[in-house]
Amino acid sequence: MVESLWLVRRWSHRWVEELARAPNLIRIKLSSVDHSSLDRRSLAFHMAIAEKLRSDPRLLGKVCDRLRALMQDSSVSISVRDAYREWLLFIERHSFDEVLALMVDPSEEGKRLRKATPFSGILSQEKRAAITRKVVAAK
């Protein structure tokens, strides 16, 4: 199985060398992707997710169910479970429009919350790839 691993330039060279020796990794692609382009891509994903949620609000209920399950999963790190708890509390305590606004909030708080998104299953792989191509082309 061929696996590609995209690494952010800032990560240590020692860590990259250790990954290169890992038996399951056939190739490693070093990317010049910076955090701002990752943030733009994440924002673009969440804008598309917000559109999809607006067209089918019932999906938000599925997201809440998924959040509850993930928060009980001991294989999920404590910090990620905390982020999921934060999302769930926000969704439960705020209006639908406020949730959608938070998803696309360009502030540092919005960026922080998007790093542990509970909405990852909403978009198809094809849609995510199209958004990624569009963000890269706009660079």
N, C-alpha and C positions, 0 to 999 in steps of 0.2 A: 504494500500500500504506500502510495506516495503522499507524503504530508509536507505541506509548505508552512513555514512559520514566519510570520512577518514580525520583525523586531523593530522597535523604536530605536533610533540612533543613539539615544542617551544611555541605553542599557550597557552594562559593563562588558568589556571584551572578554573577560574571564568567563562570564556567564554564557556568552555566545560560544566560546570554545567548548565549554562543558556540554552545551546542547548539541554541538556539532558531533561530539563523540557518542551521543545517545543512539542506541541501536535502531530505534524505530523511526528516526529522522533520516530521510534519504537526502533531502536538500534543505538548505536554509537560505531564504532570500532576505537580504538586509534591505530595508526600505528607508528612504529618506523622508518618510512621512513624519510630519511634526505634529505636536499636540493640537495646534490650531486646525489643521486639516481633519484630524480625528474628531474634534469638536464640531466642525462644520458638517461632517458626515453624520454624526450622531444626531445633530439638530435636524438635518434633512430626513433621516429615518423617522424621527419623532413627529415631524410635520406630516409625513405620509401616514403614520400610525394614527395621529389625531384625526385626519380626514376619514380614515377607515372607521374609527370609533364613532365619529359623528354620523356616518352613514348606517352604522349598526351599533347603537349604544349597549346592546346586550353583551357585546364582547368585553365590556368593562367588568361585568359580573364574573366572567370566566377568568379575567386577570386577577380579581380578588380571590377566587377559589385557588388559583395557582399560587398566589402569594401566601395564602394560609398553609398550603401544602409545603411550599419551600421553606417556610419558617419553622416547620416541624422536622425538616430533613437535616439530620446531624452531619451529613457530608457537605452541607453548605456552611461556609465559614461564618463565624459569629458577626464579623463586620458586614458581610453581605446580608445576613439575616436582619441585622439592625437597619440597614438601608431598605430592605423589603418591608419591615415593620413601619418605617417612616412613610413609605409609599402607601401602604394599606391604611394607616391612620389618616393620611391626607385624603385619600379617595373616600373613606367612610365619613369624614367630617366636612367635606366641601362639596360644592355643586359640581355637576358634570362639566360645565364651562370652566370652572376654576381648575379642575384636573387637567383639562385640555390646555389651558393657559400655562400651567406649570410645566407640562411636557415640552412646550416650545419656548420656555423662558430662556432668553439668551444670557442671563446673568450667571455669575459664578455659582450661585445656588442651583440654578437649572442645570448647569454643566455637571455639577457634583452629583445630582440626583440621576441624571441620565447615565452615569457610569455604572450604576447598578439598576438597570431598567427591568421592570417586570413585564414589559411589552414585547419582548423579543420574538414571540411566536406569532405575532399579528401579521407581519409582512411575509410574503412568499420569498423564497430564495431569489427568484427572478427579479422581483421588485427591488430587493436589497441590492442586487448586482447592478441594476439599472441606475439606482440612486448613487451608488459608489462611482460608476462610470461618469455620471453627470458631475459629481463633486470634483473628481479628478480632472475632468476636462475644463472645469471652471477655474482651476488653480491659476 
